[in-house]
Amino acid sequence: MNTEDIKALWRRLPLSGDNDFAVLDAQIGKNPEAWQAVAHFLLTTDLAALPLGRNEIGEGCFANVQEYETKLQSVYELHRRYIDVQLLVTGKEIIFVAPKEQATEPQGEFDIANDFILYASAQSPRQRKVSPVSYQILYPSDAHMPCMAIDGRPAEVRKICVKIPYM
């Protein structure tokens, strides 16, 4: 499958209009096999039936399946090695997103093994709603605080966070 076909495949997924499609297209061009594998996985897998925990996809990609109650307070996270594709199977939540340069008050050192650093806050974050019809793509340039309750009302969700190597 060529790069343009893979980009078209990604346009079949329920991506939020908040996503940066220019960066998406560039990343697909740099690592087409991984993006094709993830698109195929998302389009052909019964996401509701996936077991909790890590599910291997291939091409260095995997999906973390989680169930939890959305939060009223949390912290921001940043990654270096992976892009997140976050989607909900059930429920809905808000992710607060800001440019990494606006993340403030680091909470420790970067955890190389788990690919993250936490920050207490970020300046001028934007809200992105995540639902089964609104997938969010988060790049290493995005400080993000996922798992947040909508309208101050915690709710149960089943979430899949797909990890794709960043190029």
Number of C-alpha atoms within 10 A of each C-alpha: 8 10 18 13 12 20 20 11 15 21 12 10 14 14 20 17 11 14 16 13 15 9 12 17 17 14 19 20 17 14 16 21 18 20 24 21 18 23 18 15 16 17 13 9 10 10 17 13 8 15 11 14 12 15 15 13 18 13 16 13 18 20 24 17 21 17 15 12 16 22 18 13 10 15 17 26 23 24 24 16 16 20 23 20 18 23 26 24 19 14 15 24 28 20 21 21 24 21 18 20 11 15 23 15 11 15 14 9 9 15 11 11 6 9 13 18 19 23 22 14 21 21 13 12 17 13 17 20 18 23 22 16 15 20 23 24 22 21 25 18 15 22 28 29 24 22 23 24 19 16 9 11 12 17 16 15 19 20 27 26 20 23 23 25 17 15 13
